[in-house]
Amino acid sequence: MQVFNRVEYLAFLLGITLNTAIASPIAVILCQSKRRVVYRRRNLQRSKHDSELRMVTCVHNCRNVPSIITLLETSNPTKQSPIFLYVLQLIELVGRASSMLIVHDQQSSRNGRFSQQNIAAPHRGQQQTELINASFENYEQHSGGVSIQFLTTISLYATMHEDISTIAEDRHAALIVLPFHMAIGVSGELETVNPAIRTINLNVLTKAPCSVAIFVDRGLATTTNFVVEARNLSINVALLFIGGPDDRDALAYTWRMADHPGVNLIVLRFIPGDNITSSVAGTMTQKEFAELAEADRQLDEDFIAEFRLQNSGNESVVYAEQVVSDSEETVGAIRSIKDCDLFVIGRAHGRSSICTVGLEEWSEYTELGVLGDFLISSDSGMDASVLVIQQYTGSGLGSEFSTTVPRSYGMQMIEFIQSRKWWKNIFQPNSEENRRTFG
């Protein structure tokens, strides 16, 4: 009876296995690669201040709406630099077998009802959803440069970050805005609203396909008619700049604000007094770190120089530099800023600087970075709202404009097979092992 030899038998089995296990993942990888090449504006620095900006802003309830709309207006949406806003209401999945995403029909909602094609069944908090939707639509009608699409995701808190990231990816967003898990309470101090919100925010910071901002609202919008307030905006904004990609994204965002006639902006740059540059946490040689720090510093200088040049004639923009030798001097400089309504800062995750040494020990909320955590603490003496931005930099510490696709399970499997010795032995017919046949 004729039988397969070892080479033919193993090749036959591997052909079937590899066709099933590898062909589909490779196709997915190719599709994702093509998608990422088209979608390159994944952070604010890369999105020019005078071009369109795509944002995903998340809301949990009506309480988030007034300040989000004020923040949106502060971002200076105009016909020349429009903002495409995707408002995503987050609702915890309770009593359902599977999560659902609702894309609301704007025309139907204007008529006081929702499309039955989009809502399979009434969900918890639907009345609140209608109020949130109506508020953003009202603002959209009074603003000349905003286009808003309203969505609702109903899912488990543990997986909600995946829905947020998917929507940001599909809509080619450059920024995701997340409400902080704490809000002003009756006492006037920040109180925890829902601990699960913090977990969502931390997961989004880790998995997001674009830049992320954590918004700590401390009364940015105070009147009940917040749409009217937004259109008659008068606000003092302060940017704290130490350096690095997160700070550059924060500067890029305030750059948009600087063009708004109702915004007064101060950019305060901290410069280490003893020429100690920022460091990046991780394992690298001293030479590698020096090269990275120098390249990062040059990017800071170029971006600051361009910002100052473009805003040299803008009287509502003040640029100042403060030489500091330690965190105490940094704190003193921050406290010297009076009548500030909104601080915008970079998260500076994974970085340390002589400007903040010592503050890290007291930092409680890592998602806000060292300065963000200080600004919301009672020790700061500040009561302004805070926007903390983390720039999307791709995978690892590579180029900040990297569009590298993470290795999928299929790609890892290919690399594993190619690294095994028996892979080569299969296609060595002259070996003793492969001359054996199965009887």
Residue pairs with C-beta under 8 A, 6 or more apart in sequence:
3 437
3 438
3 439
4 12
4 437
4 438
5 434
5 435
5 436
5 437
5 438
6 433
6 434
6 435
6 436
6 437
6 438
7 426
7 427
7 429
7 434
9 438
10 426
11 426
14 426
18 417
21 410
21 413
22 410
22 413
22 414
24 410
25 408
25 409
25 410
25 411
25 413
26 410
26 411
28 408
28 410
29 405
29 408
29 410
29 411
32 405
33 405
36 403
36 405
37 403
39 169
39 172
40 46
40 401
40 403
41 47
41 54
41 172
41 174
42 174
42 209
42 210
42 211
42 392
42 394
42 403
43 174
43 175
43 210
43 211
43 245
43 249
43 252
43 391
43 392
43 393
43 400
44 53
44 174
44 175
44 211
44 249
44 252
44 253
44 389
44 391
45 245
45 248
45 249
45 251
45 252
45 303
45 391
45 400
46 174
46 401
47 53
47 174
47 252
49 81
49 252
49 255
49 256
49 259
50 80
50 81
50 259
51 81
52 81
52 82
52 83
52 84
53 75
53 81
53 82
53 83
53 84
53 174
53 175
53 256
54 83
54 84
54 86
54 171
54 172
54 173
54 174
54 175
55 83
55 84
55 85
55 86
55 173
55 174
55 175
55 176
55 177
56 85
56 86
56 88
56 164
56 167
56 168
56 171
56 173
56 175
56 176
56 177
57 68
57 72
57 85
57 86
57 87
57 88
57 176
57 177
58 88
58 89
58 90
58 164
58 176
58 177
58 178
58 179
59 65
59 68
59 87
59 88
59 89
59 90
59 132
59 179
60 89
60 90
60 179
60 193
60 194
60 197
61 125
61 128
61 132
62 128
62 131
62 132
62 135
63 183
64 179
64 217
65 132
65 135
65 136
65 226
66 220
66 221
66 226
67 215
67 217
67 219
67 220
67 221
67 226
67 385
68 177
68 179
68 215
69 135
69 136
69 139
69 221
69 226
69 227
69 230
70 220
70 221
70 226
70 229
70 230
70 233
70 235
71 177
71 215
71 220
71 342
71 387
72 83
72 85
72 139
72 146
72 230
73 139
73 143
73 230
73 231
73 233
73 260
74 233
74 235
74 237
74 257
74 260
74 263
74 342
75 83
75 253
75 256
75 257
75 260
76 256
76 257
76 259
76 260
76 263
77 83
77 143
77 144
77 145
77 146
78 144
78 145
78 259
79 144
79 145
80 145
81 145
81 256
81 259
82 145
82 146
82 147
83 145
83 146
83 147
84 147
84 149
84 171
85 136
85 146
85 147
85 148
85 149
86 148
86 149
86 151
86 167
86 168
86 171
86 173
87 132
87 133
87 136
87 148
87 149
87 150
87 151
88 151
88 152
88 153
88 163
88 164
88 167
89 129
89 132
89 150
89 151
89 152
89 153
90 153
90 160
90 164
90 200
91 123
91 124
91 125
91 152
91 153
91 154
92 154
92 155
92 156
92 157
92 196
93 99
93 154
93 155
93 156
94 124
96 154
99 153
99 154
99 155
99 156
99 159
99 163
100 120
100 123
100 153
100 154
100 155
101 151
101 152
101 153
101 154
101 163
101 167
102 114
102 118
102 119
102 123
102 151
102 152
102 153
102 154
103 118
103 149
103 151
104 114
104 115
104 118
104 133
104 149
104 150
104 151
104 152
105 114
105 115
105 117
105 118
106 137
106 149
106 150
108 114
108 115
109 130
109 133
109 134
109 137
109 150
110 137
114 126
114 130
123 129
123 152
123 154
124 154
129 152
132 150
133 150
135 226
135 227
136 148
136 150
137 148
137 150
138 227
139 146
139 148
139 227
139 230
140 146
140 147
140 148
142 227
142 231
143 231
151 167
153 160
153 163
153 164
153 167
155 163
157 196
157 199
157 200
158 199
160 200
160 203
161 200
161 203
161 204
161 206
161 207
161 208
162 207
164 176
164 178
164 200
164 204
164 208
165 204
165 207
165 208
165 209
167 173
168 176
168 208
168 209
168 210
169 209
169 210
173 210
174 210
174 211
175 210
175 211
175 212
175 213
175 253
175 389
176 204
176 208
176 210
176 211
176 212
176 213
177 213
177 215
178 200
178 201
178 204
178 212
178 213
178 214
178 215
179 197
179 215
179 217
180 197
180 201
180 214
180 215
180 216
180 217
180 368
181 192
181 193
181 194
181 195
181 196
181 197
181 198
181 201
182 190
182 191
182 192
182 193
182 216
182 376
183 190
183 191
183 193
183 217
184 190
184 191
184 217
184 218
184 219
185 191
189 378
190 216
190 218
190 376
198 365
198 367
201 214
201 367
202 366
202 367
204 212
205 212
205 214
205 347
205 349
205 367
205 390
208 392
209 392
210 392
211 249
211 389
211 390
211 391
211 392
212 389
212 390
212 392
213 253
213 387
213 388
213 389
213 390
214 347
214 367
214 368
214 372
214 387
214 388
215 385
215 386
215 387
215 388
216 368
216 372
216 375
216 376
216 385
216 386
216 387
216 388
217 385
218 376
218 383
218 384
218 385
218 386
219 383
219 385
220 235
220 341
220 342
220 385
221 229
221 230
222 229
223 229
232 262
233 260
233 262
233 263
234 262
235 262
235 263
235 264
235 341
235 342
236 264
236 266
236 339
236 340
236 341
236 342
237 254
237 257
237 263
237 264
237 265
237 266
237 340
237 341
237 342
237 343
237 344
238 265
238 266
238 267
238 268
238 337
238 340
238 342
238 343
238 344
238 384
239 250
239 251
239 254
239 265
239 266
239 267
239 268
239 343
239 344
239 345
240 268
240 270
240 334
240 343
240 344
240 345
240 371
241 247
241 250
241 251
241 267
241 268
241 269
241 270
241 300
241 304
241 346
242 269
242 270
242 278
242 346
242 348
242 353
242 355
242 356
242 371
243 277
243 278
243 296
243 297
243 300
243 353
244 278
244 296
244 300
244 346
244 348
244 351
245 296
245 299
245 346
245 391
245 393
245 400
246 346
246 347
246 348
246 349
246 351
246 369
246 389
246 390
246 391
247 300
247 345
247 346
247 348
248 299
248 300
248 303
248 346
248 391
249 346
249 389
249 390
249 391
250 344
250 345
250 346
250 387
250 389
251 267
251 303
251 304
251 307
252 303
253 344
253 387
253 389
254 265
254 267
254 344
255 307
255 310
255 311
257 263
257 265
257 344
258 265
258 311
258 314
258 316
258 317
259 314
261 316
263 316
264 316
264 318
265 316
265 317
265 318
266 317
266 318
266 319
266 320
266 337
266 340
267 307
267 317
267 318
267 319
267 320
268 320
268 321
268 322
268 333
268 334
268 337
269 304
269 319
269 320
269 321
269 322
270 321
270 322
270 324
270 330
270 333
270 353
270 355
271 321
271 322
271 323
271 324
272 323
272 324
272 325
272 353
272 354
272 355
273 323
273 324
273 325
273 329
273 354
274 325
274 354
276 353
276 354
277 293
277 297
277 353
278 293
278 296
278 348
278 351
278 352
278 353
279 289
279 293
279 351
279 352
279 353
280 289
280 292
280 293
280 350
280 351
280 397
281 350
281 351
281 352
282 350
282 397
284 292
292 397
299 400
307 319
308 319
311 317
311 319
322 329
322 330
322 333
324 330
324 333
324 354
324 355
325 354
326 354
326 355
326 357
326 358
327 355
327 356
327 357
327 358
327 359
328 358
330 355
330 356
330 359
331 359
331 374
331 380
334 371
334 374
334 375
334 380
334 382
335 380
335 381
335 382
340 382
340 384
341 384
341 385
342 384
342 385
342 386
342 387
343 375
343 382
343 384
343 385
343 386
343 387
344 386
344 387
344 389
345 369
345 371
345 372
345 375
345 386
345 387
345 388
345 389
346 369
346 388
346 389
346 390
346 391
347 367
347 368
347 369
347 372
347 388
347 389
347 390
348 356
348 369
348 370
348 371
349 366
349 369
349 390
352 360
356 370
356 371
359 370
359 371
359 373
359 374
360 370
362 373
362 374
362 377
362 379
363 369
363 370
363 373
363 374
364 373
364 377
365 372
365 373
365 376
366 373
367 388
368 375
368 376
368 386
368 388
369 388
372 386
372 388
374 380
375 382
375 384
375 386
376 382
376 386
391 400
393 399
393 400
393 402
394 400
394 401
394 402
394 403
394 404
395 402
395 404
395 406
398 404
407 415
417 423
425 431
425 433
425 434
426 434
428 434
429 435
